[in-house]
C-alpha cells in the first residue's frame, strides 16, 4: 500500500532552490545567444538553410503562423546570413511600351537588393509577385515580396499558400528555375506588354502548424522529403539550474524585444507557478513568446515600465481570474444552491465525487467541477450497464474505461462463473456527452462500494484512470479539478476531513493557488497521492481491499456473491420440484 499525504510544498513547483539565480542582475543576454541555447535544433537548421551547401531551397518550419514567431525567426536568420555586397536582381527600364532589364551594380533600384529576410503572415498574388500597372498610358512595375527577398530568404505562412494553390505552384517554379517570369493571374486580361524575366536567387521558409505541414506533405511528397525540416519547440525541459537560467534569459529576451517590464527577483516564483499551470508539468516551462508577452503586458498595466514585483503579478492574476470567472461562479452557485447535487459530508453507498474539467467553446478559462457518480446493483446476470453509453452520451474512450475496470474486478474476484449481480453506473445530472477515462477510478470505487454495500466518504473526491491491474494512471486538468472541489468545500466550510485523491504520477503537475496551499498547510484540506486503486479504497470506505485477519471489501463482496448464488440455486427449479425435494428431505 502506497499512500502519500502531500504537504503544501508538494503542491507547487520548487523555486526556493533558484532564489540566488533570480537575484542575479546579469540574467539578460543577447537574443541570438538565447535562441541558440533554448532552440538548438532550430538554430542548427537555420544555419543549414543559409549555408551554400543547403540540400534544398525550401525549409519546413513547424511553428505558429503569428507575427511574433515570424519576426523572431527572421531576426535569427538575419544574424546568420553572411555579409555580402553582391547585388541581386536589376533595373527595369520602361520606354513607352518597351520594357528592358539590365543587371544592377548597386542596390539603388526597387528590383535590386543585396539579400535579406522578408516575412508575410498572409499574401495575395500581387503582394507576392508584384504587378504591372497601367495608368493614363503610363506603365509602372511594382515589386513583390519575392523581389524584395531576392538573394535572401522569404518566410511565408504555409496556410496562405495552401489556400491559394496557384500561388504556390508559381512560387515553386520560380525558386526551382531561379528565374522570375512576369505572368498574369487573370487570363481574360493578359499583360499589355512583354516584360523580361529576372534572375532569382531565393530560399523559402514555409511556416505552419502540424496539420498544414501534413497537408503540404501530401501535396508535395518529394519536395517535403528534400526540404530542411525543423520545429520551434514550445517548451523547455527544466532539469537543473542551467535550464532554469536559460528560461529566465528567454523571458528577459522576449521582454526586451517588445519593450515590456521584466520580473523582479520576487516575481519569478509566481511567474513559474503560472507557467507550470500553462504547460501542465513542473519540469516543463513555456517558450511561447505570445504567452510570455501576455503575462508581461497585463502586469505592466499595474507596474508600468521597468520591473514588476511578485505582489503586482499576484494582483494581476487575481484580477484576471475574477474577470474571466463569471461562468465558473455560476456553476458553483448551482451546486451551493443544491440545483446540482454534490455532497461534501456524510457517507453514501455507491456514490462518489469525481472531478471534471469544463471547457466551454468561446470561454478562455477551463475550470473544475465535481461530478456525482452513482452505482446501483441488483441480482442479475453480471451485466455492467453504462447508462451514458446506453443513452448515447458516452464516448468511446469512456466506454473503454468502463470495460477496463470491469476486467479488473472480474480478475480480482477470481470467479468461476459470471457475477450474479448486474450494475448500472452514471454521471448524475449530466446532460451532455461524457468522454475520457479520467473518472474510471471513481467509477470503479463506486462499483465496489455498491457490490460490498459499504458507504463511501463524501468529503473526499477522486480523479484518475485505472488499468486492468488496478494501477492509478495520470489524467489532465488536475489543478482545475482540485481547485473546483476545494472551492465548494470552502464555501460550505472546511472541516479538516475534506480532500482529493490523485494518482501519484500526477504530483509533478501540481501548481495550486495560494488559498488552497494555506488550507493544506493549516490542516483544513488534504491531498493524497496513490499508486493503486487499493490505496484509495481505505481512504474512501475505511476498509482495505484485501488482507488477512480483518474485514475486507473483497471478502464482503465474495460473501454477497455466495449468498446470491445459494439463493439462485434454491430458485433454479419450478416450485413443484422444489416441494418434492422438501418432502424427500423430510
C-alpha positions as CSV (number, residue, x, y, z in Angstrom):
1,X,0.0,0.0,0.0
2,X,1.4,3.4,-1.1
3,X,-0.5,6.4,0.2
4,X,1.4,9.7,0.3
5,X,-0.2,12.6,2.1
6,X,1.1,15.7,0.3
7,X,2.4,18.7,2.2
8,X,1.8,22.2,0.9
9,X,5.3,22.4,-0.6
10,X,4.4,19.4,-2.8
11,X,1.6,21.3,-4.4
12,X,3.7,23.9,-6.2
13,X,6.9,23.8,-8.2
14,X,10.1,24.2,-6.3
15,X,11.5,27.7,-6.7
16,X,13.3,28.1,-3.4
17,X,16.5,26.5,-4.8
18,X,16.7,29.1,-7.5
19,X,16.5,32.3,-5.3
20,X,20.1,33.2,-5.9
21,X,19.7,32.8,-9.6
22,X,16.6,35.1,-9.6
23,X,18.5,37.8,-7.7
24,X,21.4,37.9,-10.2
25,X,21.4,41.3,-12.1
26,X,23.1,39.9,-15.3
27,X,20.4,37.4,-16.4
28,X,19.6,39.2,-19.7
29,X,21.7,38.1,-22.7
30,X,21.8,38.7,-26.4
31,X,18.7,37.3,-28.2
32,X,20.8,35.4,-30.7
33,X,22.7,33.6,-27.9
34,X,19.4,32.8,-26.1
35,X,17.9,31.3,-29.3
36,X,20.9,29.1,-29.9
37,X,20.7,27.9,-26.2
38,X,16.9,27.4,-26.0
39,X,16.3,26.2,-29.5
40,X,19.5,24.3,-30.6
41,X,17.7,22.2,-33.2
42,X,16.0,25.2,-34.8
43,X,19.2,27.2,-34.7
44,X,21.2,24.4,-36.4
45,X,18.5,24.1,-39.1
46,X,18.7,27.8,-39.8
47,X,22.4,27.6,-40.1
48,X,21.9,24.8,-42.7
49,X,19.3,26.8,-44.5
50,X,21.7,29.8,-45.2
51,X,24.6,27.5,-45.9
52,X,25.8,27.3,-49.6
53,X,25.6,23.5,-49.2
54,X,21.9,23.5,-48.3
55,X,20.1,20.4,-49.7
56,X,17.0,22.4,-50.7
57,X,16.0,26.0,-51.2
58,X,12.9,25.2,-49.1
59,X,12.6,24.8,-45.3
60,X,9.5,23.5,-43.5
61,X,9.2,25.1,-40.0
62,X,6.6,23.8,-37.6
63,X,5.6,26.9,-35.6
64,X,2.5,29.1,-35.1
65,X,1.9,31.4,-38.1
66,X,2.0,34.5,-36.0
67,X,3.8,37.8,-36.5
68,X,5.8,37.4,-33.3
69,X,7.2,34.0,-34.3
70,X,8.0,35.1,-37.9
71,X,9.8,38.2,-36.6
72,X,11.8,36.1,-34.1
73,X,12.8,33.6,-36.8
74,X,13.6,36.5,-39.2
75,X,16.0,38.1,-36.7
76,X,17.7,34.8,-36.1
77,X,18.2,34.2,-39.8
78,X,19.4,37.8,-40.4
79,X,22.1,37.3,-37.8
80,X,23.2,34.0,-39.5
81,X,23.3,35.4,-43.1
82,X,26.9,36.1,-44.2
83,X,27.6,39.7,-45.0
84,X,27.7,40.3,-48.7
85,X,27.8,43.2,-51.2
86,X,26.6,41.1,-54.1
87,X,23.6,42.8,-55.8
88,X,20.8,40.6,-56.9
89,X,18.1,41.5,-59.4
90,X,18.5,44.5,-61.5
91,X,16.8,47.5,-63.1
92,X,13.7,47.6,-65.3
93,X,13.7,50.5,-67.7
94,X,10.4,51.5,-69.4
95,X,10.4,53.5,-72.6
96,X,6.8,53.9,-73.8
97,X,5.7,50.3,-74.3
98,X,9.2,48.9,-74.4
99,X,10.4,47.3,-71.2
100,X,14.1,46.2,-70.8
101,X,16.0,44.7,-68.0
102,X,19.7,45.1,-67.1
103,X,21.8,43.9,-64.2
104,X,22.5,46.4,-61.4
105,X,25.8,47.0,-59.8
106,X,24.3,48.8,-56.8
107,X,21.1,48.3,-54.8
108,X,19.7,51.6,-56.0
109,X,16.5,50.3,-57.5
110,X,13.4,48.6,-56.2
111,X,14.3,45.5,-58.1
112,X,17.9,45.4,-56.9
113,X,18.7,44.0,-53.5
114,X,21.7,42.7,-51.5
115,X,19.6,39.9,-49.9
116,X,17.7,40.0,-46.7
117,X,14.8,38.4,-44.8
118,X,11.2,39.2,-45.8
119,X,8.2,37.8,-43.8
120,X,4.5,37.6,-44.6
121,X,1.6,36.1,-42.5
122,X,-0.7,36.3,-45.4
123,X,-0.1,37.1,-49.1
124,X,-2.0,37.6,-52.3
125,X,-0.8,37.3,-55.8
126,X,0.1,41.0,-56.4
127,X,1.7,41.3,-52.9
128,X,3.8,38.2,-53.5
129,X,4.8,38.6,-57.2
130,X,4.3,42.3,-57.8
131,X,2.3,43.7,-60.7
132,X,2.4,45.7,-63.9
133,X,0.2,48.8,-63.6
134,X,-1.1,51.0,-66.4
135,X,-2.5,54.5,-65.8
136,X,-3.1,57.2,-68.4
137,X,-1.0,55.3,-70.8
138,X,2.0,55.1,-68.5
139,X,3.4,51.7,-67.4
140,X,4.8,51.0,-64.0
141,X,6.3,47.8,-62.4
142,X,5.7,47.2,-58.7
143,X,8.0,44.8,-56.9
144,X,6.6,42.0,-54.8
145,X,7.9,40.1,-51.8
146,X,10.0,37.8,-54.0
147,X,11.8,40.8,-55.5
148,X,12.5,42.3,-52.1
149,X,13.8,38.9,-50.8
150,X,15.9,38.2,-53.8
151,X,19.3,37.0,-52.7
152,X,17.9,36.2,-49.2
153,X,15.1,34.3,-47.6
154,X,11.3,34.7,-47.9
155,X,9.4,33.4,-44.8
156,X,5.7,32.9,-45.5
157,X,2.7,31.3,-43.9
158,X,2.0,27.9,-45.3
159,X,-1.7,28.4,-44.7
160,X,-1.7,31.3,-47.2
161,X,-0.2,29.1,-49.9
162,X,-2.3,26.1,-49.2
163,X,-5.4,28.2,-49.6
164,X,-4.1,29.5,-53.0
165,X,-2.5,26.6,-54.8
166,X,-1.8,28.6,-57.9
167,X,0.4,31.0,-55.9
168,X,2.4,28.0,-54.5
169,X,2.9,26.4,-57.9
170,X,4.3,29.6,-59.4
171,X,6.5,30.3,-56.4
172,X,7.8,26.8,-56.5
173,X,8.6,27.1,-60.2
174,X,10.3,30.5,-59.8
175,X,12.5,29.2,-57.0
176,X,13.4,26.0,-58.6
177,X,14.3,27.6,-62.0
178,X,15.9,30.6,-60.3
179,X,14.1,32.9,-62.7
180,X,11.1,35.2,-62.2
181,X,8.7,35.5,-65.1
182,X,6.0,38.2,-65.3
183,X,2.7,36.4,-65.7
184,X,-0.9,37.4,-65.5
185,X,-3.3,35.9,-62.9
186,X,-6.3,36.9,-65.0
187,X,-6.4,35.0,-68.3
188,X,-9.1,37.4,-69.6
189,X,-6.6,40.3,-69.1
190,X,-3.2,39.4,-70.4
191,X,-0.1,41.7,-69.8
192,X,-0.3,44.6,-72.2
193,X,3.5,44.4,-72.9
194,X,6.2,41.8,-72.7
195,X,8.4,42.1,-69.6
196,X,11.8,40.4,-69.5
197,X,12.4,37.7,-66.9
198,X,14.7,38.5,-63.9
199,X,17.3,36.2,-62.3
200,X,16.1,35.0,-58.9
201,X,18.2,33.6,-56.1
202,X,15.7,32.8,-53.3
203,X,15.2,30.5,-50.4
204,X,11.8,30.0,-48.9
205,X,10.8,29.1,-45.3
206,X,7.3,27.7,-45.1
207,X,5.9,28.2,-41.6
208,X,2.8,26.2,-40.5
209,X,1.2,24.0,-37.8
210,X,1.3,20.2,-37.8
211,X,-2.0,20.0,-39.9
212,X,-0.7,22.4,-42.5
213,X,2.6,20.5,-42.8
214,X,0.7,17.2,-43.2
215,X,-1.4,18.7,-46.0
216,X,1.7,20.1,-47.7
217,X,3.5,16.7,-47.4
218,X,0.5,15.0,-49.1
219,X,0.5,17.6,-51.9
220,X,4.3,17.7,-52.4
221,X,5.8,14.5,-51.1
222,X,9.1,14.7,-53.0
223,X,9.7,18.3,-52.1
224,X,8.8,17.8,-48.4
225,X,11.2,14.9,-48.2
226,X,14.1,17.0,-49.6
227,X,13.3,20.2,-47.6
228,X,15.1,21.1,-44.4
229,X,12.7,20.4,-41.6
230,X,12.7,21.8,-38.1
231,X,10.4,22.9,-35.3
232,X,10.0,25.7,-32.8
233,X,10.0,23.9,-29.5
234,X,7.1,25.2,-27.4
235,X,8.6,24.1,-24.1
236,X,11.9,23.9,-22.3
237,X,12.7,20.9,-20.0
238,X,13.9,22.0,-16.6
239,X,16.4,19.6,-15.1
240,X,18.9,21.8,-13.3
241,X,19.8,25.4,-12.6
242,X,21.3,25.9,-16.1
243,X,18.0,25.1,-17.7
244,X,16.2,27.5,-15.4
245,X,18.7,30.2,-16.3
246,X,18.1,29.6,-19.9
247,X,14.3,30.0,-19.4
248,X,14.8,33.2,-17.4
249,X,17.1,34.5,-20.1
250,X,14.4,33.7,-22.7
251,X,11.7,35.6,-20.8
252,X,14.0,38.6,-20.4
253,X,14.8,38.4,-24.2
254,X,11.1,38.4,-25.0
255,X,10.6,41.3,-22.6
256,X,13.5,43.2,-24.2
257,X,12.3,42.7,-27.8
258,X,8.8,44.0,-27.0
259,X,9.9,46.7,-24.5
260,X,7.9,45.0,-21.7
261,X,8.5,45.1,-18.0
262,X,10.7,42.3,-16.6
263,X,10.2,40.2,-13.4
264,X,11.9,41.4,-10.2
265,X,13.6,38.7,-8.1
266,X,10.5,38.1,-6.0
267,X,8.2,37.8,-9.1
268,X,9.9,34.8,-10.7
269,X,8.3,32.2,-8.4
270,X,4.8,33.4,-9.2
271,X,5.6,33.5,-12.9
272,X,6.9,30.0,-12.8
273,X,3.8,28.7,-11.0
274,X,1.6,30.3,-13.7
275,X,3.9,28.8,-16.4
276,X,3.6,25.3,-14.9
277,X,-0.2,25.7,-14.9
278,X,0.1,26.5,-18.6
279,X,2.3,23.6,-19.6
280,X,0.8,21.2,-17.0
281,X,4.2,19.9,-15.9
282,X,6.6,21.3,-13.3
283,X,9.6,20.2,-15.3
284,X,8.5,22.0,-18.4
285,X,8.2,25.7,-18.9
286,X,6.8,27.5,-21.9
287,X,8.9,29.3,-24.6
288,X,5.8,30.7,-26.4
289,X,6.5,34.4,-26.9
290,X,2.8,35.1,-27.2
291,X,2.0,33.6,-23.7
292,X,5.0,35.2,-22.1
293,X,4.2,38.5,-23.7
294,X,0.6,38.4,-22.5
295,X,1.7,37.9,-18.9
296,X,4.2,40.8,-19.1
297,X,1.8,43.1,-20.8
298,X,-1.0,42.5,-18.3
299,X,1.2,43.0,-15.3
300,X,2.7,46.1,-17.0
301,X,-0.7,47.8,-16.7
302,X,-0.2,47.7,-13.0
303,X,3.5,48.1,-12.6
304,X,4.4,50.4,-15.5
305,X,7.8,50.2,-17.2
306,X,10.9,48.6,-15.6
307,X,10.4,45.7,-13.3
308,X,7.3,44.2,-11.6
309,X,7.1,42.7,-8.2
310,X,5.7,39.4,-7.0
311,X,2.8,41.2,-5.4
312,X,1.9,43.0,-8.6
313,X,2.0,39.7,-10.5
314,X,-0.3,38.1,-7.9
315,X,-2.7,41.1,-8.2
316,X,-2.8,40.8,-11.9
317,X,-3.5,37.0,-11.8
318,X,-6.3,37.5,-9.3
319,X,-7.9,40.3,-11.4
320,X,-7.7,38.0,-14.5
321,X,-9.3,35.1,-12.6
322,X,-12.1,37.4,-11.4
323,X,-12.6,38.9,-14.9
324,X,-12.9,35.5,-16.6
325,X,-14.6,33.8,-13.7
326,X,-18.3,34.6,-14.3
327,X,-19.2,31.2,-15.8
328,X,-17.3,29.2,-13.1
329,X,-19.0,31.2,-10.3
330,X,-22.4,30.5,-11.8
331,X,-21.7,26.7,-12.0
332,X,-20.5,26.8,-8.3
333,X,-23.7,28.6,-7.3
334,X,-25.8,25.8,-8.9
335,X,-24.0,23.4,-6.6
336,X,-24.2,25.6,-3.5
337,X,-27.9,26.2,-4.1
338,X,-28.4,22.4,-4.5
339,X,-29.6,22.6,-8.0
340,X,-26.8,20.3,-8.8
341,X,-26.4,17.8,-6.0
342,X,-22.9,17.3,-4.8
343,X,-22.4,16.1,-1.2
344,X,-19.2,17.0,0.7
345,X,-20.2,15.5,4.1
346,X,-21.5,12.1,5.3
347,X,-21.4,8.7,3.7
348,X,-23.3,7.0,0.8
349,X,-23.3,3.5,-0.7
350,X,-22.4,3.5,-4.4
351,X,-22.0,7.3,-4.6
352,X,-18.7,9.1,-5.1
353,X,-17.4,12.6,-6.1
354,X,-15.4,12.5,-9.3
355,X,-13.7,15.6,-10.7
356,X,-14.3,17.1,-14.2
357,X,-12.8,19.9,-16.2
358,X,-15.3,22.1,-18.0
359,X,-14.2,23.8,-21.3
360,X,-16.8,25.8,-23.0
361,X,-16.2,26.9,-26.6
362,X,-15.7,30.7,-26.7
363,X,-14.6,30.8,-23.0
364,X,-10.9,31.4,-22.3
365,X,-10.6,29.6,-19.0
366,X,-11.1,25.9,-18.1
367,X,-12.5,25.3,-14.6
368,X,-13.0,22.3,-12.4
369,X,-16.4,21.0,-11.3
370,X,-17.1,18.0,-9.0
371,X,-19.4,15.4,-10.6
372,X,-21.6,12.9,-8.7
373,X,-21.2,9.3,-9.9
374,X,-23.7,6.7,-8.6
375,X,-23.9,3.0,-8.9
376,X,-26.7,0.6,-8.0
377,X,-26.6,-3.3,-8.1
378,X,-29.2,-5.9,-8.1
379,X,-29.5,-9.7,-8.7
380,X,-28.8,-10.3,-12.4
381,X,-26.6,-11.9,-15.0
382,X,-23.4,-9.9,-14.4
383,X,-24.1,-7.1,-16.9
384,X,-22.5,-3.8,-16.2
385,X,-24.7,-1.1,-17.7
386,X,-23.0,2.2,-18.7
387,X,-26.0,4.5,-18.7
388,X,-24.1,7.2,-20.5
389,X,-23.3,4.8,-23.3
390,X,-26.9,3.4,-23.5
391,X,-28.2,7.0,-23.7
392,X,-25.6,7.7,-26.5
393,X,-23.9,10.3,-24.2
394,X,-20.7,8.4,-23.6
395,X,-17.7,8.5,-25.9
396,X,-15.5,5.6,-27.0
397,X,-12.8,6.3,-24.5
398,X,-15.3,6.4,-21.6
399,X,-16.6,3.0,-22.8
400,X,-13.1,1.7,-22.9
401,X,-12.5,2.8,-19.3
402,X,-15.7,1.0,-18.2
403,X,-14.6,-2.3,-19.8
404,X,-11.1,-2.0,-18.2
405,X,-12.5,-1.6,-14.7
406,X,-14.9,-4.4,-15.2
407,X,-12.0,-6.6,-16.3
408,X,-10.0,-5.7,-13.2
409,X,-12.9,-6.6,-10.9
410,X,-13.6,-9.9,-12.5
411,X,-9.9,-10.8,-12.3
412,X,-9.6,-9.8,-8.7
413,X,-12.6,-11.7,-7.6
414,X,-11.4,-14.8,-9.5
415,X,-14.9,-16.1,-10.2
416,X,-15.5,-19.4,-12.0
417,X,-18.8,-18.1,-13.3
418,X,-20.5,-14.8,-14.2
419,X,-21.1,-12.3,-11.4
420,X,-24.6,-12.9,-10.1
421,X,-25.2,-9.2,-9.9
422,X,-26.0,-6.6,-12.5
423,X,-24.9,-3.0,-12.0
424,X,-25.6,0.4,-13.6
425,X,-23.3,3.4,-13.5
426,X,-24.0,7.0,-14.4
427,X,-22.9,10.6,-14.0
428,X,-25.8,12.1,-12.2
429,X,-27.3,15.4,-13.6
430,X,-25.1,15.2,-16.7
431,X,-26.9,16.2,-19.9
432,X,-24.1,16.4,-22.4
433,X,-21.6,13.9,-23.9
434,X,-19.1,12.4,-21.5
435,X,-15.8,11.1,-22.8
436,X,-12.4,10.2,-21.5
437,X,-11.3,7.8,-18.8
438,X,-10.3,10.2,-16.1
439,X,-13.3,9.1,-13.9
440,X,-12.7,5.4,-14.3
441,X,-11.1,5.1,-10.9
442,X,-14.0,6.9,-9.3
443,X,-16.5,4.6,-11.2
444,X,-14.6,1.5,-10.0
445,X,-14.7,2.7,-6.4
446,X,-18.5,3.4,-6.7
447,X,-19.0,-0.1,-8.2
448,X,-17.0,-1.8,-5.4
449,X,-18.9,0.2,-2.8
450,X,-22.3,-0.9,-4.2
451,X,-21.2,-4.5,-4.5
452,X,-19.9,-4.6,-1.0
453,X,-22.8,-2.5,0.4
454,X,-20.1,-0.3,2.1
455,X,-20.6,3.5,2.1
456,X,-18.1,6.0,0.7
457,X,-16.9,9.2,2.5
458,X,-18.5,12.1,0.6
459,X,-16.0,14.6,1.9
460,X,-13.3,13.1,-0.4
461,X,-13.2,13.4,-4.2
462,X,-11.0,11.3,-6.5
463,X,-9.6,11.6,-10.0
464,X,-7.5,9.3,-12.2
465,X,-7.9,6.5,-14.6
466,X,-7.2,2.8,-13.9
467,X,-5.6,0.0,-15.8
468,X,-6.6,-3.7,-15.8
469,X,-4.3,-4.3,-12.9
470,X,-5.8,-1.5,-10.8
471,X,-2.9,0.8,-11.1
472,X,-3.7,4.5,-11.0
473,X,-2.8,6.4,-14.2
474,X,-2.4,10.2,-14.6
475,X,-5.0,12.5,-16.0
476,X,-5.2,16.0,-17.3
477,X,-6.6,19.3,-15.9
478,X,-5.5,18.3,-12.4
479,X,-5.1,21.8,-10.9
480,X,-8.5,23.0,-12.1
481,X,-10.2,19.8,-10.8
482,X,-8.7,20.1,-7.3
483,X,-9.5,23.8,-7.1
484,X,-13.0,23.2,-8.2
485,X,-13.8,20.8,-5.4
486,X,-11.9,22.9,-2.9
487,X,-13.9,25.9,-3.7
488,X,-17.2,24.1,-3.0
489,X,-15.8,22.7,0.3
490,X,-14.5,26.2,1.2
491,X,-17.9,27.8,0.5
492,X,-19.6,25.2,2.7
493,X,-17.0,25.4,5.4
494,X,-13.8,23.4,5.7
495,X,-13.9,20.8,8.4
496,X,-10.4,19.2,8.1
497,X,-11.7,16.0,6.7
498,X,-12.2,17.0,3.1
499,X,-9.6,16.3,0.4
500,X,-8.8,14.9,-3.0
501,X,-7.2,11.6,-4.1
502,X,-4.9,11.8,-7.1
503,X,-2.6,9.4,-9.0
504,X,1.0,9.6,-7.7
505,X,2.1,10.2,-11.3
506,X,0.1,13.4,-11.3
507,X,2.1,15.0,-8.4
508,X,4.5,16.6,-10.9
509,X,1.6,18.5,-12.5
510,X,0.5,20.3,-9.4
511,X,0.7,24.1,-9.2
512,X,-2.3,25.2,-7.0
513,X,-3.5,28.6,-5.9
514,X,-2.5,30.2,-2.6
515,X,-5.8,29.8,-0.8
516,X,-5.6,26.0,-1.3
517,X,-2.0,26.0,-0.2
518,X,-2.9,27.9,3.0
519,X,-5.7,25.4,3.7
520,X,-3.4,22.4,3.3
521,X,-0.8,24.0,5.5
522,X,-3.4,24.6,8.2
523,X,-4.7,21.0,8.0
524,X,-8.1,22.1,6.7
525,X,-7.8,20.3,3.4
526,X,-5.8,17.2,2.3
527,X,-4.4,15.8,-0.9
528,X,-3.3,12.1,-1.1
529,X,-1.2,10.6,-3.9
530,X,-1.8,6.9,-4.6
531,X,-0.3,4.2,-6.8
532,X,-3.2,1.8,-6.9
533,X,-6.9,1.5,-6.6
534,X,-6.4,-0.5,-3.4
535,X,-4.7,2.6,-1.9
536,X,-7.8,4.7,-2.5
537,X,-10.4,2.3,-1.0
538,X,-9.3,2.6,2.7
539,X,-9.4,6.4,2.5
540,X,-12.9,6.3,0.9
541,X,-14.5,3.3,2.7
542,X,-12.4,2.8,5.8
543,X,-11.9,-0.8,4.7
544,X,-9.0,-2.4,2.8
545,X,-9.5,-4.2,-0.4
546,X,-7.8,-7.5,0.7
547,X,-5.9,-8.8,3.7
548,X,-5.8,-11.4,6.4
549,X,-7.3,-11.2,9.9
550,X,-9.6,-8.3,9.1
551,X,-12.8,-7.5,7.4
552,X,-12.1,-6.6,3.7
553,X,-14.0,-5.3,0.8
554,X,-13.2,-8.3,-1.3
555,X,-14.3,-10.7,1.5
556,X,-17.6,-8.8,1.8
557,X,-18.3,-8.9,-1.9
558,X,-17.5,-12.6,-2.1
559,X,-19.9,-13.3,0.8
560,X,-22.6,-11.4,-1.0
561,X,-21.9,-13.4,-4.2
562,X,-22.1,-16.6,-2.2
563,X,-25.4,-15.7,-0.7
564,X,-26.8,-14.7,-4.1
565,X,-25.6,-17.9,-5.7
566,X,-27.2,-20.0,-3.0
567,X,-30.4,-18.1,-3.3
568,X,-30.3,-18.5,-7.1
569,X,-29.7,-22.3,-6.7
570,X,-32.8,-22.6,-4.4
571,X,-35.0,-21.0,-7.1
572,X,-33.5,-22.7,-10.0
573,X,-36.3,-25.4,-10.3
574,X,-40.1,-24.9,-10.6
575,X,-41.9,-24.9,-7.2
576,X,-43.5,-28.4,-7.6
577,X,-40.0,-30.0,-7.9
578,X,-38.7,-27.9,-5.0
579,X,-41.7,-29.1,-3.0
580,X,-41.0,-32.8,-3.8
581,X,-37.4,-32.2,-2.8
582,X,-38.6,-30.9,0.5
583,X,-40.8,-34.0,1.1
584,X,-37.8,-36.3,0.3
585,X,-35.7,-34.5,2.9
586,X,-38.4,-35.0,5.5
